[in-house]
Amino acid sequence: MTLAFNPADAGDYIAPVGLYARNKSLPFLGRVQCERSQLVAGEWTELTLVYEVGGSGLADGAWLKLAFKFYSDWALFQTSDPRGADFVSAEYQAGPLVPGQSPATVQHLKVRFDQKGHERPFQKAVLIDIVDGYLNPGDRIVIRLGDRRHGGQGTRVQSFVEAGFRFRMFIDPLGSSKFAEVPGDCVFDIVPGPPAHLGLIAPRLIGTEESFDAVVRLDDAWGNTCRELPRAGTLKLLGPDGSQQEQHFALADQGWAVARVAGLSLAQPGEWRLEAALDGTPGLSTRAFVNIAQRDGLRPLYADLHVHSDDTIGTNDTLYNLSYGRDVAGLDVLGYTANDFNITEKRWDAAVELIHSLNESGRFVCYPGTEWCGNSAAGGDRNVVFLGHGKPRFPFDAQGRLVRSFEWNEHTAGTLKPGAWPVDELYAAYADDPDGHLMIPHVGGRRCNLDWHHPQLERLVEVGSAWGQFHWVYAEALERGYRVGAAANSDEHQGRCGGGVPATAVFGSRGGMTGVLAERFDRDGVGQALRARRTFATIGERSYAALQLGAHWMGEVCRSAGGQPLRYHLLGDAGWESVQLFRGENAVWERNLHQELGFSLQRIRIRLGGARIKDRYRAACWRGTVEVKGTPIGGFESFGFDNPEQTCWRENTTTLAFRTATHGDTDSIELTLVALVNAEITVRAQIHGYVKVGDPLDPPAHPYAPDVELKISGRDLLEQHALVRELPGAELRVSIERITEQPLPRDLQGEIDLASLALDADREHPLFITARQRDQSRVWTSALFVRLG
């Protein structure tokens, strides 16, 4: 117990009248308040927070940090243009003085914004410096986020929902750069906006004797599922022979606005079209496709094996995230992954217990897992999926060794405590039981380093996630001779797993899913299929992709004496436009469906894709124009633009303008020209990077390709079909291409003659398919490891 001083013991002295009592009544570190308690995801607003200086006062040279979590995609604040969006200001207001008290001497406040201005997870920070003077207890600092007083439009709120979003204030009262947390955060619930899109989720391929469930959901403009909207609707099932069935549904009256239409059975083989619409709202409708076919025992399931919750750096609690995956995203398989250094043992044990309770054979397979967060120089990120039924070996292995990469969280005091580091030690922890574990290298903030590989543990590589698309990492692994399959997952930090929609910051790509061809729909059956590499990867769609050589499926090691072709089968919904066969890093065969169906004399498209770099801040942010002279632009349409802030528009009669970002994915703009032969087409673009440090209004240029210009005449394009410019970066490119006006096939099957590929005999060849649809969605199959001769 600390004994308090009694100022009466000081005897006679001079002090402002009543100041001691008033200062002692204040919280020592002050308090922060806000007038709002609820915000709408993605809305534009002005938000005012008030910090009242506590009993400590603030010294000359002191500073404050108003911090929030790094993985929030709240628009970046700026301080250079008061009339612009997202302007942030801080204003000093003096408090009342008592008799004998001198006013504070502070001259002004200096405001800046730093994306990594504080410690994880509260890294993004508005920094306020106290300049040329001190502040008294009871003085106030008014912080306006999205200050509209100069005519700005405000600030754009985080685009995804969150219960209990927090702004946290840290102060350095002495100017020593030693910060203390001000008790009492400003807490908001970020809720969905009004309904904008109806979604429909159904399996893409079903056997003739199987039934299935369809999930209907109602989302806002940013992809957040609405809540408490008990709307009725109709699901139509249109058969290949023109037959029709109808099912009525009602969205839930509490919680997420979803409906599960269970036990659907479609006996007639072929492609069925599913159409869902809300009663009385014709604009809210959607479609999906289901193929009914005889199968040979391998059932395609859809998995997201990389999902976070607020146990570490994710959004909303673990039950919310797992329930969302099952009930809203309609996942068959889900893998929870806790950042290994960050999660407490108590939270881990609770999460594992919850996962086991939700695991339900035949409906929802759920695995616990961790994300080993090693730096790239020590091996880079690896996910560990625990495939067994008991208590996983974490945070200690069977010998009692710590298997975290290191141990640190926001409550940890002192230095970092290393654990299993580098990745060699992680391998050592699980190498004695490879069948019970699945390790997946992935590209996130700390990209995996393929100098390390464990052939028994590492059976898959993550080719896509909300961080972007990484064809290059899968191709590199195969080129090195590693026998690994393809996976894609969400790495979801924002509470929307299972192909979650993109945000606007570092998670700027659609979260992926792993297609699993499992013989049984239970934890053991799925685990065996994952380790057998019988997988394909999508970027969040319920597409289907398969590659076979005779009786051998993708993921298998086999020998071919010649004569048998490779067979591929693709099912999608937007129409397949290209298929490529890769041997490791090299494309050895290709189909261009636009060319096969016949190029249009009027239709062209501009495509932008790739990333600046392979590491964390990889986004290529594009700003540019498409100018067409010599013929009118009849119309245009964009594909692959991932959120409302990625857009294109008509600038004037001859020019379109665009603003977007790619993280390894591809965006396109299709144009209809009155007479292509007369056209002169010029694409100009500036490429800049994500603003990690500095003014968001002055983003850093991509140093190796800051400005790009492509120019071609319509006459030349009619002869060449495409003009492609490869740029320095990770698959960074821009192109002008001819396209077809014909419908692209949703169901695409074919054969590839191995003899025509001129592959070396008596050598193993890792062969995999990647294919793209018109909407720029993409799939990858796992490789077949084929030895010829």
C-alpha positions in Angstrom: 0.0 0.0 0.0 1.3 3.4 -1.0 0.9 6.1 1.7 -0.4 9.5 0.4 1.2 12.8 1.1 -0.7 15.4 3.1 0.0 18.9 1.8 -0.6 20.2 5.3 2.7 18.7 6.3 4.5 21.2 4.0 3.8 24.0 6.4 3.5 27.5 5.0 4.1 27.8 1.2 2.7 29.7 -1.8 0.6 27.9 -4.4 -2.4 28.7 -6.6 -5.6 28.6 -4.5 -7.4 25.3 -4.8 -5.2 23.9 -7.6 -3.8 21.0 -5.6 -7.3 19.6 -4.9 -8.4 20.1 -8.5 -5.4 18.5 -10.0 -5.6 15.5 -7.6 -9.2 15.0 -8.6 -8.1 14.5 -12.3 -6.9 11.2 -13.7 -3.1 11.5 -13.6 -2.8 10.6 -17.3 -6.0 12.5 -18.4 -8.9 11.1 -20.3 -10.1 11.0 -23.9 -13.7 11.2 -25.0 -15.7 11.1 -28.2 -19.3 12.0 -29.0 -20.0 9.0 -31.2 -20.4 5.3 -30.3 -21.4 3.8 -33.7 -20.1 4.3 -37.2 -21.1 2.8 -40.5 -18.4 0.9 -42.4 -17.0 3.0 -45.3 -19.0 6.1 -44.4 -17.6 9.6 -44.8 -17.8 11.6 -41.6 -16.0 14.1 -39.3 -15.1 12.6 -35.9 -14.1 14.7 -33.0 -12.2 13.4 -30.0 -11.2 15.4 -27.0 -8.3 14.8 -24.7 -8.3 16.5 -21.4 -4.9 16.8 -19.8 -4.6 15.0 -16.5 -2.9 15.8 -13.3 0.5 15.1 -14.9 0.3 18.2 -17.2 2.3 18.0 -20.4 5.8 19.3 -20.6 7.3 21.5 -23.3 8.4 18.9 -25.9 5.9 16.3 -24.8 3.8 14.5 -27.4 0.7 12.4 -27.7 -0.3 9.5 -30.0 -3.9 8.7 -30.9 -3.4 5.2 -32.1 -5.5 2.4 -33.8 -4.8 -1.0 -35.1 -2.5 -1.3 -38.1 -4.8 -3.7 -40.1 -7.6 -1.2 -40.0 -8.1 0.2 -43.5 -9.4 3.6 -42.3 -8.4 6.1 -44.9 -4.9 7.5 -44.3 -4.9 10.8 -42.6 -3.1 13.8 -44.0 -2.1 17.2 -42.7 -1.0 19.1 -45.9 -4.4 20.0 -47.5 -7.1 21.4 -45.1 -9.6 21.3 -48.0 -8.8 17.7 -48.9 -10.3 14.5 -47.7 -9.0 12.9 -44.5 -7.5 16.1 -43.1 -6.7 15.7 -39.4 -6.2 18.7 -37.0 -5.5 19.3 -33.4 -6.6 22.4 -31.5 -5.5 23.6 -28.1 -8.2 24.9 -25.7 -7.1 26.3 -22.4 -8.9 25.2 -19.3 -10.1 27.4 -16.4 -7.5 28.9 -14.1 -7.7 29.2 -10.4 -6.4 32.3 -8.5 -2.7 32.6 -8.7 -2.3 30.1 -11.6 -0.3 31.1 -14.7 -1.7 30.1 -18.1 0.0 27.5 -20.1 2.7 28.7 -22.5 2.3 26.3 -25.4 2.6 28.1 -28.7 1.1 25.6 -31.1 0.5 21.9 -31.7 2.2 20.1 -34.6 0.2 17.2 -36.1 1.5 14.3 -38.3 0.4 10.8 -39.1 2.6 7.7 -39.1 1.4 4.2 -40.2 3.9 2.7 -37.8 4.0 5.4 -35.1 3.4 3.0 -32.2 3.7 -0.6 -31.2 1.7 -3.6 -32.6 -1.2 -3.9 -32.7 -1.9 -0.1 -32.2 0.6 0.9 -34.8 -1.2 3.6 -36.9 -1.0 6.9 -35.0 -1.9 10.5 -35.2 1.1 12.2 -33.5 0.7 15.5 -31.8 3.7 17.5 -30.7 3.6 20.1 -27.9 5.6 23.0 -29.3 7.3 25.9 -27.4 5.6 25.6 -24.1 3.7 23.4 -21.6 0.0 22.5 -21.0 -1.8 22.7 -17.7 -4.0 20.0 -16.1 -7.5 20.5 -17.3 -6.5 22.0 -20.7 -7.9 20.2 -23.7 -6.8 19.1 -27.1 -9.5 18.7 -29.7 -8.7 16.3 -32.4 -10.8 16.4 -35.6 -10.5 13.4 -37.9 -11.7 14.4 -41.3 -11.9 18.1 -40.3 -14.6 19.6 -42.5 -14.3 23.3 -41.4 -12.2 24.2 -44.5 -14.6 22.4 -46.9 -13.1 18.9 -47.0 -15.4 15.9 -47.3 -14.4 14.3 -44.0 -12.7 11.0 -43.5 -13.6 7.6 -44.8 -14.2 5.1 -42.0 -12.8 1.6 -41.9 -14.6 -0.5 -44.6 -15.3 -3.6 -42.5 -17.4 -4.1 -39.5 -16.0 -4.5 -36.0 -17.5 -4.7 -32.6 -15.4 -2.5 -30.3 -13.1 -0.6 -32.7 -10.8 1.4 -30.5 -8.8 4.6 -30.6 -6.2 4.5 -27.8 -4.4 7.5 -26.5 -0.7 7.3 -25.4 1.0 10.3 -23.8 4.6 11.2 -23.2 4.1 13.7 -20.3 7.7 14.5 -19.7 9.0 14.8 -23.3 11.2 11.8 -22.7 9.6 9.6 -25.4 8.5 7.2 -22.7 4.8 6.6 -23.4 1.9 5.7 -21.0 -1.5 4.5 -22.0 -4.4 6.8 -21.1 -7.0 4.6 -19.4 -10.4 4.4 -21.2 -10.3 4.0 -25.0 -12.7 5.7 -27.4 -14.7 2.6 -28.5 -17.1 2.4 -31.5 -19.1 -0.3 -33.1 -18.6 -0.2 -36.8 -21.8 -1.6 -38.4 -22.8 -2.6 -42.0 -24.2 0.0 -44.4 -27.5 -0.4 -46.3 -28.1 -3.4 -48.5 -26.3 -3.2 -51.9 -25.6 -6.8 -53.1 -27.2 -10.2 -52.9 -24.8 -13.1 -52.8 -25.4 -16.8 -53.5 -23.1 -19.6 -52.6 -23.4 -23.1 -53.8 -20.9 -26.0 -54.6 -19.7 -25.9 -58.2 -19.7 -29.7 -58.8 -22.0 -32.2 -57.2 -22.6 -35.9 -57.9 -25.9 -37.2 -59.3 -26.9 -38.8 -56.0 -25.9 -35.9 -53.7 -27.9 -33.2 -52.1 -26.4 -29.8 -51.2 -27.1 -26.5 -49.4 -27.2 -23.0 -50.9 -26.5 -19.9 -48.8 -28.1 -16.6 -49.7 -26.7 -13.4 -48.1 -27.3 -9.7 -48.2 -24.2 -7.4 -48.2 -23.6 -3.7 -48.1 -21.5 -1.9 -50.8 -18.2 -2.9 -49.0 -19.1 -6.6 -48.8 -20.2 -6.6 -45.1 -23.1 -8.9 -44.5 -26.1 -6.9 -43.3 -27.9 -7.7 -40.0 -31.4 -7.9 -38.7 -33.1 -7.7 -42.2 -35.7 -10.5 -42.3 -36.4 -10.2 -46.1 -38.2 -13.0 -48.0 -37.0 -14.2 -51.4 -37.2 -16.9 -54.0 -34.4 -19.3 -55.3 -35.0 -20.6 -58.8 -33.2 -23.7 -60.1 -33.1 -23.8 -63.9 -32.2 -27.1 -65.4 -30.2 -27.8 -68.6 -33.4 -29.0 -70.3 -35.4 -25.8 -69.4 -37.1 -27.4 -66.3 -37.5 -25.1 -63.3 -37.8 -25.6 -59.5 -38.5 -22.9 -56.9 -37.6 -22.6 -53.3 -38.7 -19.8 -51.0 -36.3 -18.5 -48.3 -36.3 -15.9 -45.6 -33.2 -14.1 -44.3 -32.7 -14.4 -40.6 -34.5 -11.9 -38.5 -31.6 -11.8 -36.0 -27.9 -11.6 -36.7 -26.5 -11.9 -40.2 -28.9 -11.5 -43.1 -28.4 -15.0 -44.4 -30.5 -17.9 -45.4 -29.4 -21.5 -45.8 -31.6 -23.4 -48.3 -30.9 -27.0 -47.3 -31.2 -30.4 -48.9 -31.4 -29.3 -52.6 -31.3 -32.3 -55.0 -30.9 -32.0 -58.7 -31.0 -35.4 -60.5 -30.6 -34.3 -64.1 -26.9 -34.2 -65.1 -25.5 -31.0 -66.7 -25.2 -27.3 -65.7 -28.0 -25.9 -63.5 -28.4 -22.1 -63.1 -29.4 -20.9 -59.7 -31.1 -17.5 -59.4 -31.9 -15.8 -56.1 -33.9 -12.6 -55.7 -35.6 -10.7 -52.9 -39.3 -10.3 -53.2 -40.3 -6.9 -54.3 -36.7 -5.8 -54.9 -35.8 -6.7 -58.5 -32.4 -4.9 -58.2 -31.2 -7.3 -55.5 -30.7 -10.5 -57.4 -27.8 -12.8 -58.1 -26.9 -16.1 -59.8 -24.7 -19.1 -59.4 -24.0 -22.3 -61.4 -23.9 -26.0 -60.2 -22.8 -28.9 -62.4 -24.4 -32.3 -61.7 -22.2 -35.1 -62.9 -21.1 -38.7 -62.3 -18.1 -38.6 -60.0 -15.4 -41.1 -59.2 -15.3 -40.6 -55.4 -13.4 -37.3 -55.1 -15.7 -34.6 -53.7 -14.6 -31.0 -54.2 -14.8 -29.1 -50.9 -13.9 -25.5 -50.3 -11.5 -24.6 -47.5 -10.0 -21.5 -46.0 -7.0 -22.6 -43.9 -5.7 -19.3 -42.8 -8.0 -17.2 -40.6 -7.3 -14.8 -37.7 -9.4 -13.5 -34.8 -8.9 -11.0 -32.1 -7.0 -13.6 -30.2 -4.1 -12.0 -32.0 -4.3 -9.4 -34.8 -7.7 -10.2 -36.3 -11.1 -8.5 -36.0 -13.9 -9.8 -33.8 -13.7 -12.8 -31.6 -13.0 -16.4 -32.6 -16.6 -17.6 -32.4 -17.6 -14.8 -34.7 -14.9 -15.7 -37.3 -15.6 -19.4 -37.2 -19.3 -18.9 -37.4 -19.0 -16.5 -40.2 -16.9 -19.0 -42.2 -19.6 -21.7 -41.6 -22.8 -19.7 -41.8 -22.1 -16.7 -44.1 -19.2 -17.8 -46.3 -20.6 -21.3 -46.6 -17.2 -22.9 -46.1 -16.8 -26.7 -45.9 -13.4 -26.5 -44.2 -11.9 -23.8 -42.0 -8.4 -23.5 -40.4 -7.9 -21.1 -37.6 -4.4 -19.7 -37.4 -3.1 -17.7 -34.4 0.0 -15.6 -34.7 2.2 -17.9 -32.7 4.2 -15.2 -30.9 1.1 -13.2 -30.0 -1.5 -15.5 -28.5 -1.6 -16.2 -24.8 -1.8 -19.8 -23.7 -5.2 -19.2 -22.1 -6.7 -17.9 -25.3 -5.1 -20.7 -27.3 -6.7 -23.4 -25.1 -10.1 -21.8 -25.3 -9.8 -21.5 -29.1 -8.9 -25.2 -29.5 -11.8 -26.2 -27.3 -14.2 -24.1 -29.4 -12.8 -25.5 -32.7 -13.2 -29.1 -31.6 -16.8 -28.3 -30.5 -17.7 -26.8 -33.9 -16.1 -29.6 -36.0 -18.9 -31.6 -37.5 -18.3 -34.4 -40.0 -20.3 -34.0 -43.2 -21.0 -30.3 -42.7 -18.1 -28.3 -41.3 -14.5 -29.5 -40.8 -12.5 -27.2 -38.5 -8.8 -27.3 -37.6 -6.7 -25.4 -35.1 -3.4 -23.9 -36.4 -0.7 -21.4 -35.9 1.2 -18.9 -38.0 4.9 -19.2 -37.3 6.0 -15.6 -37.8 9.7 -15.8 -38.6 11.5 -13.1 -40.5 12.2 -14.0 -44.1 15.9 -14.2 -43.2 15.0 -17.0 -40.8 12.7 -18.9 -43.2 9.7 -16.6 -43.4 6.0 -17.2 -42.6 4.8 -20.8 -42.3 1.3 -21.9 -41.2 1.0 -25.1 -39.2 -2.3 -26.9 -39.4 -2.9 -29.5 -36.7 -4.8 -32.3 -38.5 -5.3 -34.5 -35.5 -8.1 -34.7 -32.9 -6.3 -34.1 -29.6 -4.5 -31.2 -28.0 -2.0 -29.7 -30.5 1.7 -29.4 -29.7 1.6 -25.8 -29.0 2.9 -23.7 -27.3 5.2 -26.6 -26.4 6.1 -29.7 -28.3 6.3 -33.3 -27.0 9.6 -32.5 -25.3 8.4 -29.4 -23.7 10.3 -27.1 -26.0 8.7 -23.7 -26.8 7.5 -23.8 -30.4 6.6 -20.1 -30.8 8.8 -18.1 -33.2 9.3 -15.8 -30.2 7.1 -14.6 -27.4 5.7 -11.1 -27.4 2.3 -9.3 -27.2 1.1 -5.9 -26.2 1.2 -6.9 -22.5 4.7 -8.3 -22.6 7.3 -6.4 -20.6 11.0 -6.6 -21.3 12.9 -8.1 -24.2 11.8 -10.5 -26.8 12.0 -14.1 -25.9 13.1 -16.3 -28.8 11.5 -19.7 -29.2 11.7 -22.1 -32.2 13.9 -19.9 -34.4 15.0 -20.2 -37.3 12.5 -22.4 -39.2 14.9 -25.4 -38.8 13.7 -25.7 -35.2 10.0 -25.5 -36.2 10.7 -28.5 -38.5 12.3 -30.3 -35.6 9.2 -29.8 -33.5 6.9 -31.7 -35.8 9.0 -33.9 -38.1 8.3 -37.0 -36.1 4.6 -36.8 -36.9 4.2 -35.5 -40.4 0.8 -37.1 -41.0 -0.6 -35.1 -38.0 0.6 -31.8 -39.4 0.4 -29.7 -42.5 2.9 -26.8 -43.0 2.1 -24.2 -45.6 4.7 -21.5 -46.6 3.0 -18.3 -47.5 3.6 -14.7 -48.6 2.2 -12.2 -46.2 4.1 -9.4 -44.4 7.1 -11.7 -43.9 7.2 -13.7 -47.1 8.4 -17.3 -47.0 12.0 -18.0 -48.0 12.2 -21.1 -50.2 15.8 -21.6 -49.3 14.2 -23.8 -46.6 11.8 -26.7 -47.4 10.7 -29.8 -45.5 9.3 -32.3 -48.0 7.3 -34.3 -45.5 5.7 -31.4 -43.6 5.4 -28.8 -46.4 2.9 -30.3 -48.8 1.2 -27.1 -50.1 2.3 -23.5 -50.9 -0.1 -20.6 -50.6 -0.4 -19.0 -54.0 -3.0 -16.3 -53.1 -4.5 -14.5 -50.1 -5.9 -11.1 -49.1 -2.2 -10.0 -49.4 -2.3 -10.6 -53.2 -1.7 -13.3 -55.8 1.6 -15.1 -55.9 1.9 -17.2 -59.0 5.7 -16.6 -58.8 6.1 -18.3 -55.4 4.4 -21.5 -56.4 6.3 -21.6 -59.7 9.6 -21.0 -57.9 8.9 -23.8 -55.4 8.3 -26.3 -58.3 11.3 -25.0 -60.2 13.5 -25.8 -57.2 12.2 -29.4 -57.4 9.9 -29.3 -54.4 6.9 -31.5 -54.6 4.2 -29.1 -53.3 0.6 -28.4 -54.2 -1.3 -25.2 -54.6 -3.4 -23.6 -51.9 -5.1 -20.2 -51.5 -6.6 -18.8 -48.3 -7.8 -15.5 -47.0 -5.2 -14.7 -44.2 -8.3 -12.9 -43.0 -7.7 -10.2 -40.5 -11.0 -8.4 -41.0 -13.7 -10.9 -39.9 -14.7 -12.0 -43.5 -13.0 -15.3 -44.2 -13.9 -17.7 -47.1 -13.0 -15.5 -50.0 -13.5 -12.3 -48.1 -13.8 -9.0 -50.0 -10.8 -6.8 -50.3 -10.1 -3.8 -48.0 -8.3 -0.7 -49.2 -4.9 -1.0 -47.4 -2.3 -3.8 -47.4 -5.1 -6.4 -47.7 -6.1 -5.1 -51.1 -6.8 -8.4 -52.8 -9.7 -10.9 -52.7 -9.0 -13.6 -50.1 -8.6 -17.1 -51.6 -9.9 -20.6 -51.0 -8.4 -24.0 -51.4 -10.4 -26.6 -53.3 -10.0 -30.0 -51.8 -10.8 -33.3 -53.5 -11.5 -35.5 -50.5 -12.9 -39.0 -50.4 -14.5 -38.4 -47.1 -16.0 -35.2 -45.6 -14.4 -35.4 -42.1 -11.3 -34.2 -40.4 -9.2 -37.3 -41.3 -10.4 -37.5 -44.9 -9.8 -33.8 -45.6 -6.4 -33.9 -43.9 -5.4 -36.9 -46.0 -6.4 -35.0 -49.2 -4.5 -31.9 -48.2 -1.4 -33.9 -47.5 -1.8 -35.8 -50.8 -1.9 -32.4 -52.6 -5.3 -33.2 -54.3 -6.0 -29.5 -54.3 -6.7 -26.5 -56.5 -6.6 -22.8 -55.6 -9.1 -20.0 -56.3 -9.2 -16.3 -55.4 -12.5 -16.7 -53.5 -14.9 -18.0 -56.2 -16.5 -21.5 -56.1 -14.6 -22.3 -59.3 -13.4 -25.9 -60.0 -10.2 -27.0 -61.6 -8.8 -30.5 -62.1 -5.8 -32.0 -63.9 -5.3 -35.7 -64.6 -3.1 -38.1 -66.4 -5.0 -41.3 -66.8 -6.0 -42.4 -63.4 -3.5 -40.0 -61.7 -4.8 -36.8 -60.2 -3.0 -33.5 -59.6 -0.6 -33.8 -56.6 0.5 -37.4 -57.5 3.8 -38.5 -58.7 3.5 -40.7 -61.8 5.3 -42.0 -64.9 4.1 -41.7 -68.5 5.3 -43.9 -71.3 3.6 -41.6 -73.8 0.3 -41.9 -75.5 -1.9 -40.7 -72.7 -2.7 -37.0 -72.7 -3.1 -34.7 -69.8 -6.8 -33.9 -69.2 -8.1 -30.7 -67.6 -11.6 -29.7 -66.5 -12.5 -26.1 -65.5 -15.9 -24.9 -64.1 -16.5 -21.2 -63.5 -19.2 -18.6 -63.8 -17.8 -15.6 -65.7 -16.4 -17.5 -68.6 -12.8 -18.9 -69.1 -10.7 -16.7 -71.3 -7.2 -18.4 -71.1 -5.6 -21.6 -69.9 -1.9 -22.1 -69.5 0.1 -25.2 -68.6 3.3 -24.5 -66.7 6.3 -26.6 -66.1 7.7 -25.0 -63.0 8.3 -21.4 -64.0 7.9 -21.8 -67.7 4.6 -21.8 -69.7 4.8 -24.7 -72.1 1.2 -24.6 -73.6 -1.6 -22.1 -73.8 -5.2 -21.6 -75.0 -6.6 -18.1 -75.8 -10.3 -18.5 -75.8 -10.8 -14.9 -77.2 -8.8 -15.9 -80.3 -10.5 -19.3 -80.6 -13.9 -17.7 -80.6 -12.9 -14.9 -82.9 -11.6 -11.4 -82.1 -14.1 -8.6 -82.3 -13.6 -5.7 -84.7 -14.8 -3.3 -82.0 -13.9 -4.7 -78.6 -10.5 -4.1 -76.9 -9.4 -4.1 -73.3 -6.7 -2.5 -71.1 -5.2 -4.8 -68.5 -3.1 -3.7 -65.5 -1.6 -6.3 -63.2 1.2 -7.5 -60.8 2.9 -6.0 -57.8 5.8 -3.6 -57.4 7.8 -5.9 -55.1 7.5 -9.3 -53.5 7.4 -8.1 -49.9 4.8 -6.5 -47.6 4.1 -3.1 -49.2 3.8 -4.6 -52.6 0.8 -2.8 -54.1 1.1 -1.1 -57.5 -1.2 1.9 -57.2 -2.2 3.0 -60.7 -3.5 6.4 -61.9 -3.9 7.0 -65.6 -5.9 7.5 -68.7 -6.9 5.7 -71.8 -7.1 8.0 -74.8 -8.8 7.0 -78.0 -8.7 9.2 -81.1 -10.0 8.6 -84.6 -13.2 6.8 -83.4 -15.8 7.3 -80.7 -15.8 5.3 -77.5 -19.1 3.5 -77.6 -19.0 2.2 -74.0 -16.7 0.7 -71.3 -16.8 -1.7 -68.4 -14.3 -2.5 -65.7 -13.5 -6.0 -64.2 -11.4 -6.9 -61.2 -11.7 -3.5 -59.5 -12.0 -4.7 -56.0 -13.7 -2.0 -53.9 -15.6 1.3 -54.4 -12.4 3.3 -54.3 -11.0 1.5 -57.4 -12.8 3.0 -60.3 -12.7 4.2 -63.9 -14.7 7.0 -65.4 -15.2 9.0 -68.6 -13.0 12.1 -68.4 -14.1 13.6 -71.7 -15.2 12.6 -75.2 -11.9 10.8 -76.1 -10.5 9.9 -72.7 -11.2 7.5 -69.8 -9.5 7.9 -66.5 -8.8 5.2 -63.9 -7.6 4.7 -60.4 -6.9 1.3 -58.9 -4.3 -0.9 -57.2 -3.0 -4.4 -57.9 -1.3 -6.7 -55.4 -0.4 -9.4 -57.9 -3.9 -9.6 -59.3 -5.2 -8.1 -62.6 -7.7 -5.4 -63.3 -9.1 -4.7 -66.8 -11.2 -2.1 -68.7 -13.1 -3.3 -71.7 -13.9 -0.7 -74.4 -16.3 -0.8 -77.4 -15.0 1.3 -80.2 -17.1 2.3 -83.2 -14.3 1.5 -85.7 -11.2 -0.1 -84.3 -9.4 0.2 -87.6 -9.4 4.0 -87.4 -8.4 4.3 -83.7 -5.2 5.6 -82.1 -5.0 4.2 -78.6 -2.8 5.6 -75.9 -2.5 4.4 -72.3 -0.7 6.5 -69.8 -0.2 5.6 -66.2 1.7 6.5 -63.1 2.6 3.8 -60.7 3.2 4.5 -57.1 3.5 2.6 -53.9 1.6 2.3 -50.6 2.3 5.3 -48.3 4.1 3.7 -45.4 5.7 6.9 -44.3 5.0 10.4 -45.4 2.1 12.4 -46.9 -0.7 10.2 -48.3 -1.3 13.0 -50.9 2.2 12.6 -52.2 2.7 8.8 -52.6 6.1 7.5 -53.4 6.6 6.7 -57.1 7.6 3.1 -58.1 11.3 3.9 -58.7 11.8 1.4 -61.6 8.7 2.4 -63.6 7.1 5.6 -62.3 5.5 6.5 -65.7 4.3 4.2 -68.4 3.0 4.9 -71.9 1.7 2.4 -74.5 0.6 3.6 -77.9 -0.8 1.6 -80.8 -3.0 2.2 -83.8 -6.1 0.2 -84.3 -4.8 -1.1 -87.6 -1.6 -2.5 -85.9 -3.7 -4.0 -83.1 -5.8 -5.8 -85.7 -2.6 -7.5 -86.9 -0.8 -8.0 -83.6 -3.8 -8.8 -81.4 -2.0 -7.4 -78.3 0.6 -5.0 -77.1 2.2 -6.0 -73.8 4.7 -4.1 -71.7 6.5 -6.0 -69.0 7.6 -3.7 -66.2 10.2 -4.1 -63.4 8.4 -5.7 -60.5 6.6 -8.9 -59.5 4.7 -9.9 -62.7 4.0 -6.2 -63.2 2.7 -5.5 -66.7 0.2 -3.4 -68.7 -1.4 -4.4 -72.0 -3.8 -3.4 -74.8 -5.5 -6.5 -76.2 -8.3 -7.5 -78.6 -11.1 -9.6 -77.1 -14.1 -11.5 -78.4 -17.7 -10.6 -78.4 -18.8 -14.2 -78.1 -19.8 -15.8 -74.8 -16.8 -17.4 -73.0 -17.3 -21.0 -71.8 -18.1 -21.7 -68.2 -17.4 -25.4 -68.6 -14.1 -26.0 -70.3 -12.5 -29.4 -70.8 -9.6 -30.5 -73.0 -6.5 -32.6 -73.5 -2.9 -31.8 -73.9 -0.6 -34.1 -75.8 2.6 -34.6 -73.7 4.6 -35.5 -76.8 4.0 -32.1 -78.3 5.6 -30.3 -75.3 9.1 -31.5 -76.1 9.8 -32.4 -72.5 13.1 -34.1 -71.6 12.7 -37.9 -71.1 13.6 -39.6 -67.8 13.2 -36.5 -65.8 10.4 -35.4 -63.4 8.3 -32.5 -64.7 6.0 -30.5 -62.3 3.1 -29.7 -64.6 0.2 -27.5 -63.4 -2.7 -25.5 -65.0 -3.5 -21.9 -64.3 -6.6 -20.4 -65.9 -8.3 -17.0 -65.9 -11.9 -15.9 -66.3 -13.2 -12.7 -67.9 -13.8 -11.1 -64.5 -10.0 -11.7 -63.9 -10.6 -14.4 -61.3 -8.0 -17.1 -61.4 -7.4 -20.8 -60.5 -4.3 -22.9 -60.1 -4.2 -26.7 -59.9 -1.7 -28.6 -57.9 1.1 -30.0 -60.1 1.2 -33.5 -61.5 4.8 -34.7 -61.1 5.3 -36.6 -64.3 8.4 -38.6 -65.3 8.5 -39.4 -69.0 9.8 -42.6 -70.5 
